[in-house]
């Protein structure tokens, strides 16, 4: 017979164990010590210590605890496997746990299945995740959403959308998963179209994550009207300008050229982290507000926020756009000397481009030779452009050839070198390069243009006739051409 004192002991011990094992201020070594002193751990105690390890830097220990639990004859329950699945460090360990799930007949349990789907998707085993999904009789919205997210993470957007359309019910998380998947795979227009469907056909209210995703989609294609609607929705529904949402708004307005609105959002944010500041710096830089970048950098330093690598990409981009060579040198040195940030290849790219544009070709060469990593096509491309700009033909030819060796299927590298040969009158070399492109199967890719008209994003490319109003558009262009000729 269990006494009141024993019940109290079990309860208190379990609460202390949970405090050390899974709370924010826990200590797993203490939790393990407490667990080892429990004479007869309950299944709740076993699950607690497994959960603690599953969330730790050493999740594999959770699997060892489970093995020990089974050796002592303790049966798992429905709460054991969701935490044990999270302790799996690879597909092999997950397969072993999956076998245990089947053995103890927890495979129909919807919570166990959703955990399996999440981890199979995490390891890119989408076909195995789909098999589990198809064999599960009880599937809730979490299972559907997990599988959709897995397909999106693997770039299988057609299958993800097919699953989404088949869902018997959709909540805000499901809509967010599909829209976020589109954005992560650069299907910005599809994300915006699905968001329109959500607004018109669903009673689901967008959550914070979905709003961040759709703002990123709007930024990607310059859908200003739609992004403004989202901002208005945020204000109408009392969403706080948190870190993610505020940063997404800053980025959206900056990419649409509305710097005043970006700055307004920044100053409305109750708490600004380094990512919010960095998004602002990059936005200012690409829009040519170079002086404001330096002013806000001082404001950021005054707030106590320390810059990171992205911050300096924005600052060096501003120096680049403004041709501010001395400022660029100063900030590049400041990164490591003041903040202990080792420059990455993007920082070197900014500096090489800045120096090459300013005609400091020798210094740019020296910077490349001193890089701790191999220079990529962007680095050499920046130097090549500087050589073309300032007439360093001999070096330009060497760099151009190296670029083609480095990126043999990048059509732009051949075109630039051919242009350089053309300016020198070396037509045989131009013909040779074009023949080389043909022999290697190098094709040119046409760029796209986007324009937002009354909330609809229109997409165009050279000689494009796919637009529904292409005839009227080309008639107007012909009319404008005629009028220009007669001027």
FENQUI-V402164 format. One record per residue. RES is the residue in one small letter. BURIAL is I if it has 24 or more other C-alpha atoms within 12 Angstrom, else O. Layout:
# FENQUI-V402164
res=(RES/RES)
burial=(BURIAL/BURIAL)
This chain:
# FENQUI-V402164
res=(x/x/x/x/x/x/x/x/x/x/x/x/x/x/x/x/x/x/x/x/x/x/x/x/x/x/x/x/x/x/x/x/x/x/x/x/x/x/x/x/x/x/x/x/x/x/x/x/x/x/x/x/x/x/x/x/x/x/x/x/x/x/x/x/x/x/x/x/x/x/x/x/x/x/x/x/x/x/x/x/x/x/x/x/x/x/x/x/x/x/x/x/x/x/x/x/x/x/x/x/x/x/x/x/x/x/x/x/x/x/x/x/x/x/x/x/x/x/x/x/x/x/x/x/x/x/x/x/x/x/x/x/x/x/x/x/x/x/x/x/x/x/x/x/x/x/x/x/x/x/x/x/x/x/x/x/x/x/x/x/x/x/x/x/x/x/x/x/x/x/x/x/x/x/x/x/x/x/x/x/x/x/x/x/x/x/x/x/x/x/x/x/x/x/x/x/x/x/x/x/x/x/x/x/x/x/x/x/x/x/x/x/x/x/x/x/x/x/x/x/x/x/x/x/x/x/x/x/x/x/x/x/x/x/x/x/x/x/x/x/x/x/x/x/x/x/x/x/x/x/x/x/x/x/x/x/x/x/x/x/x/x/x/x/x/x/x/x/x/x/x/x/x/x/x/x/x/x/x/x/x/x/x/x/x/x/x/x/x/x/x/x/x/x/x/x/x/x/x/x/x/x/x/x/x/x/x/x/x/x/x/x/x/x/x/x/x/x/x/x/x/x/x/x/x/x/x/x/x/x/x/x/x/x/x/x/x/x/x/x/x/x/x/x/x/x/x/x/x/x/x/x/x/x/x/x/x/x/x/x/x/x/x/x/x/x/x/x/x/x/x/x/x/x/x/x/x/x/x/x/x/x/x/x/x/x/x/x/x/x/x/x/x/x/x/x/x/x/x/x/x/x/x/x/x/x/x/x/x/x/x/x/x/x/x/x/x/x/x/x/x/x/x/x/x/x/x/x/x/x/x/x/x/x/x/x/x/x/x/x/x/x/x/x/x/x/x/x/x/x/x/x/x/x/x/x/x/x/x/x/x/x/x/x/x/x/x/x/x/x/x/x/x/x/x/x/x/x/x/x/x/x/x/x/x/x/x)
burial=(O/O/O/O/O/O/O/O/O/I/O/O/I/I/O/I/I/I/I/I/I/I/O/O/O/O/O/I/O/O/I/I/O/I/I/O/O/O/O/O/I/I/I/I/I/I/I/I/I/I/I/I/I/I/I/I/O/O/I/I/I/I/I/O/I/I/O/O/I/O/O/O/O/O/I/I/I/I/I/I/I/I/I/I/I/I/I/I/I/O/I/O/I/I/I/O/I/I/O/I/I/O/O/O/O/I/I/I/I/I/I/I/I/I/I/I/I/I/I/I/I/I/I/I/I/I/O/I/I/I/O/I/I/O/O/I/O/O/I/I/I/I/I/I/I/I/I/I/I/I/I/I/I/I/I/I/I/O/I/I/I/O/I/I/O/O/O/O/O/I/I/I/I/I/I/I/I/I/I/I/I/I/I/I/I/I/I/I/I/I/I/I/I/I/I/O/O/I/O/O/O/O/O/O/I/I/I/I/I/I/I/I/I/I/I/I/I/I/I/I/I/I/I/I/I/I/I/I/I/I/I/O/O/I/O/O/O/O/O/O/I/I/I/I/I/I/I/I/I/I/I/I/I/I/I/I/I/I/I/O/I/I/I/O/I/I/O/O/I/O/I/I/I/I/I/I/I/I/I/I/I/I/I/I/I/I/I/I/I/I/O/I/I/I/O/I/I/O/O/I/O/O/O/O/O/I/I/I/I/I/I/I/I/I/I/I/I/I/I/I/I/I/I/I/I/O/I/I/I/O/I/I/O/O/I/O/O/O/O/O/O/O/I/I/I/I/I/I/I/I/I/I/I/I/I/I/I/I/I/I/I/O/O/I/I/O/I/I/O/O/O/O/O/O/I/I/I/I/I/I/I/I/I/I/I/I/I/I/I/O/O/I/I/O/I/I/I/O/I/I/I/I/I/I/O/O/O/I/O/I/I/I/I/I/I/I/I/I/I/I/I/O/O/O/O/O/O/O/O/O/O/O/I/I/O/O/I/O/O/O/O/O/O/O/O/O/O/O/O/O/O/I/O/O/O/O/I/O/I/O/O/O/O/O/O/O/O/O/O/O/O/O/O/O/O/O/O/O/O/O/O/O/O/O/O/O/O)
